[in-house]
Amino acid sequence: MNEPSKPVSFSKVQQIQLVMPQHSNNADTLFGGQLMAWIDLVGGVVAHRHCGGPCTTASVDYLSFDKPIYVKSLILLEGCITHVGNTSMEVRVDTYIEKPECVYEMTNRAYLTYVSLDEKGRPKRVPRVELQTDEERREWEAGVKREILRKQRREHNSEA
């Protein structure tokens, strides 16, 4: 069976945001919930591009807040497919602060899972991924491990 596939590069997304005062918390740094919303938006666009239609967020596996992001900062969010299942896609979204001379400093990394939906809102099969670089293959293998951990967490939570 020859299933449709797409390279990781097909659905990559970059978005620039300017952190404004309305995006800040009481420490004058970017409110984590705002960053999460931007991350989910970028991840959702990656997933939509890959599956060619609507999808829904199923989980946020990992989100780290490694460095503060201050008001007036320019940030770059980059998203890409890392792994696909039958109806789901894992997306990595990295966040960088733009420094002078367009130098980027990584501040956050998140892994999210999206489910592709058909016209009736039911899960539908997603295209396979064409892995073209060593980094894409490493992310795929790590995605396999994260998928196993997600399943274990679901099983553990259903027993609780």
C-alpha positions as a LaTeX table, in Angstrom:
\begin{tabular}{lrrr}
\hline
Residue & $x$ (\AA) & $y$ (\AA) & $z$ (\AA) \\
\hline
Met1 & 0.00 & 0.00 & 0.00 \\
Asn2 & 1.53 & 3.30 & $-1.08$ \\
Glu3 & 0.38 & 5.86 & 1.49 \\
Pro4 & 0.74 & 9.59 & 0.93 \\
Ser5 & 3.69 & 11.18 & 2.69 \\
Lys6 & 5.14 & 14.63 & 3.17 \\
Pro7 & 8.60 & 15.84 & 4.16 \\
Val8 & 8.98 & 17.55 & 7.53 \\
Ser9 & 9.88 & 20.77 & 5.69 \\
Phe10 & 6.43 & 20.87 & 4.03 \\
Ser11 & 4.67 & 21.87 & 7.24 \\
Lys12 & 7.37 & 23.86 & 9.09 \\
Val13 & 6.13 & 27.15 & 10.51 \\
Gln14 & 7.84 & 30.27 & 11.85 \\
Gln15 & 6.05 & 33.09 & 13.64 \\
Ile16 & 7.42 & 36.32 & 15.14 \\
Gln17 & 5.73 & 37.97 & 18.12 \\
Leu18 & 6.47 & 41.27 & 19.86 \\
Val19 & 5.86 & 40.94 & 23.59 \\
Met20 & 3.62 & 43.83 & 24.58 \\
Pro21 & 2.63 & 44.98 & 28.09 \\
Gln22 & $-0.75$ & 43.22 & 27.78 \\
His23 & 1.16 & 39.91 & 27.37 \\
Ser24 & 3.03 & 40.29 & 30.67 \\
Asn25 & 2.62 & 39.07 & 34.22 \\
Asn26 & 3.34 & 41.04 & 37.41 \\
Ala27 & 7.10 & 40.46 & 36.96 \\
Asp28 & 7.03 & 42.23 & 33.57 \\
Thr29 & 7.86 & 38.99 & 31.81 \\
Leu30 & 5.77 & 37.12 & 29.28 \\
Phe31 & 2.77 & 35.44 & 30.91 \\
Gly32 & 3.18 & 31.68 & 30.52 \\
Gly33 & $-0.42$ & 31.24 & 29.38 \\
Gln34 & 0.12 & 33.70 & 26.52 \\
Leu35 & 3.20 & 31.81 & 25.41 \\
Met36 & 1.26 & 28.55 & 25.60 \\
Ala37 & $-1.46$ & 30.04 & 23.38 \\
Trp38 & 1.11 & 31.14 & 20.77 \\
Ile39 & 2.80 & 27.72 & 20.94 \\
Asp40 & $-0.54$ & 25.95 & 20.43 \\
Leu41 & $-1.35$ & 28.23 & 17.49 \\
Val42 & 1.98 & 27.52 & 15.78 \\
Gly43 & 1.69 & 23.80 & 16.51 \\
Gly44 & $-1.86$ & 23.76 & 15.17 \\
Val45 & $-0.79$ & 25.39 & 11.92 \\
Val46 & 1.99 & 22.80 & 11.51 \\
Ala47 & $-0.51$ & 19.98 & 12.09 \\
His48 & $-3.10$ & 21.56 & 9.76 \\
Arg49 & $-0.52$ & 21.89 & 7.00 \\
His50 & 0.64 & 18.31 & 7.43 \\
Cys51 & $-2.80$ & 16.70 & 7.47 \\
Gly52 & $-4.34$ & 19.15 & 5.01 \\
Gly53 & $-7.27$ & 20.14 & 7.19 \\
Pro54 & $-8.61$ & 20.74 & 10.66 \\
Cys55 & $-7.12$ & 19.14 & 13.73 \\
Thr56 & $-7.49$ & 19.45 & 17.48 \\
Thr57 & $-4.98$ & 19.62 & 20.31 \\
Ala58 & $-4.89$ & 16.30 & 22.17 \\
Ser59 & $-2.06$ & 16.90 & 24.63 \\
Val60 & 0.88 & 19.00 & 25.65 \\
Asp61 & 3.56 & 16.53 & 26.67 \\
Tyr62 & 6.34 & 18.80 & 27.59 \\
Leu63 & 6.74 & 22.53 & 28.01 \\
Ser64 & 9.73 & 24.11 & 29.66 \\
Phe65 & 10.17 & 27.73 & 30.67 \\
Asp66 & 13.95 & 27.92 & 30.66 \\
Lys67 & 14.51 & 31.69 & 30.53 \\
Pro68 & 12.32 & 34.73 & 31.15 \\
Ile69 & 11.04 & 36.68 & 28.17 \\
Tyr70 & 10.65 & 40.39 & 28.87 \\
Val71 & 8.21 & 42.98 & 27.53 \\
Lys72 & 9.48 & 44.55 & 24.28 \\
Ser73 & 11.24 & 41.32 & 23.29 \\
Leu74 & 10.88 & 39.90 & 19.82 \\
Ile75 & 10.37 & 36.16 & 19.92 \\
Leu76 & 10.50 & 33.57 & 17.18 \\
Leu77 & 8.37 & 30.43 & 17.43 \\
Glu78 & 9.33 & 27.55 & 15.14 \\
Gly79 & 7.23 & 24.44 & 14.73 \\
Cys80 & 7.75 & 21.14 & 12.92 \\
Ile81 & 6.35 & 17.62 & 12.77 \\
Thr82 & 8.42 & 15.15 & 14.78 \\
His83 & 6.31 & 11.98 & 14.67 \\
Val84 & 3.00 & 10.71 & 13.29 \\
Gly85 & 0.73 & 7.87 & 14.30 \\
Asn86 & $-2.43$ & 6.77 & 12.54 \\
Thr87 & $-4.58$ & 9.83 & 13.23 \\
Ser88 & $-2.26$ & 11.89 & 15.42 \\
Met89 & 0.80 & 14.05 & 14.91 \\
Glu90 & 3.45 & 15.15 & 17.38 \\
Val91 & 4.74 & 18.69 & 16.85 \\
Arg92 & 7.75 & 20.37 & 18.45 \\
Val93 & 7.60 & 24.13 & 18.95 \\
Asp94 & 10.78 & 25.96 & 19.93 \\
Thr95 & 10.74 & 29.55 & 21.18 \\
Tyr96 & 13.69 & 31.91 & 20.76 \\
Ile97 & 14.38 & 35.48 & 21.86 \\
Glu98 & 15.68 & 37.58 & 18.99 \\
Lys99 & 18.85 & 39.38 & 20.07 \\
Pro100 & 20.55 & 42.21 & 18.13 \\
Glu101 & 21.90 & 41.25 & 14.71 \\
Cys102 & 19.19 & 38.56 & 14.43 \\
Val103 & 20.92 & 36.17 & 16.84 \\
Tyr104 & 18.44 & 33.78 & 18.44 \\
Glu105 & 18.59 & 32.42 & 22.00 \\
Met106 & 16.37 & 29.43 & 22.78 \\
Thr107 & 14.05 & 29.93 & 25.74 \\
Asn108 & 11.40 & 27.23 & 25.50 \\
Arg109 & 10.61 & 23.90 & 23.90 \\
Ala110 & 7.22 & 22.20 & 23.77 \\
Tyr111 & 5.91 & 18.93 & 22.37 \\
Leu112 & 2.22 & 18.78 & 21.50 \\
Thr113 & $-0.03$ & 16.12 & 19.99 \\
Tyr114 & $-2.78$ & 16.94 & 17.50 \\
Val115 & $-5.48$ & 14.71 & 16.03 \\
Ser116 & $-6.56$ & 15.13 & 12.41 \\
Leu117 & $-10.32$ & 15.47 & 11.94 \\
Asp118 & $-12.60$ & 14.66 & 9.01 \\
Glu119 & $-15.58$ & 16.78 & 7.94 \\
Lys120 & $-17.72$ & 15.18 & 10.69 \\
Gly121 & $-15.17$ & 15.85 & 13.44 \\
Arg122 & $-13.96$ & 12.24 & 13.65 \\
Pro123 & $-10.28$ & 11.27 & 13.68 \\
Lys124 & $-8.86$ & 10.58 & 10.22 \\
Arg125 & $-5.61$ & 9.06 & 8.99 \\
Val126 & $-2.66$ & 11.43 & 8.56 \\
Pro127 & 0.03 & 11.33 & 5.88 \\
Arg128 & 3.28 & 9.57 & 6.70 \\
Val129 & 6.46 & 11.63 & 7.21 \\
Glu130 & 9.46 & 11.56 & 4.91 \\
Leu131 & 12.51 & 11.77 & 7.18 \\
Gln132 & 15.33 & 13.46 & 5.26 \\
Thr133 & 17.92 & 14.49 & 7.87 \\
Asp134 & 19.67 & 12.89 & 10.82 \\
Glu135 & 17.98 & 15.40 & 13.13 \\
Glu136 & 14.54 & 14.41 & 11.77 \\
Arg137 & 15.36 & 10.73 & 12.34 \\
Arg138 & 16.52 & 11.46 & 15.94 \\
Glu139 & 13.32 & 13.40 & 16.63 \\
Trp140 & 11.27 & 10.54 & 15.17 \\
Glu141 & 12.95 & 7.99 & 17.48 \\
Ala142 & 12.48 & 10.29 & 20.48 \\
Gly143 & 8.85 & 10.75 & 19.41 \\
Val144 & 8.34 & 6.98 & 19.48 \\
Lys145 & 9.55 & 6.97 & 23.10 \\
Arg146 & 7.33 & 9.93 & 24.01 \\
Glu147 & 4.35 & 8.14 & 22.45 \\
Ile148 & 4.99 & 5.10 & 24.65 \\
Leu149 & 5.20 & 7.34 & 27.73 \\
Arg150 & 1.94 & 9.10 & 26.77 \\
Lys151 & 0.19 & 5.72 & 26.52 \\
Gln152 & 1.59 & 4.64 & 29.88 \\
Arg153 & 0.39 & 7.89 & 31.50 \\
Arg154 & $-3.10$ & 7.44 & 30.02 \\
Glu155 & $-3.27$ & 3.88 & 31.31 \\
His156 & $-2.03$ & 4.94 & 34.75 \\
Asn157 & $-4.51$ & 7.83 & 34.91 \\
Ser158 & $-7.43$ & 5.60 & 33.87 \\
Glu159 & $-6.58$ & 3.21 & 36.72 \\
Ala160 & $-6.50$ & 6.01 & 39.31 \\
\hline
\end{tabular}
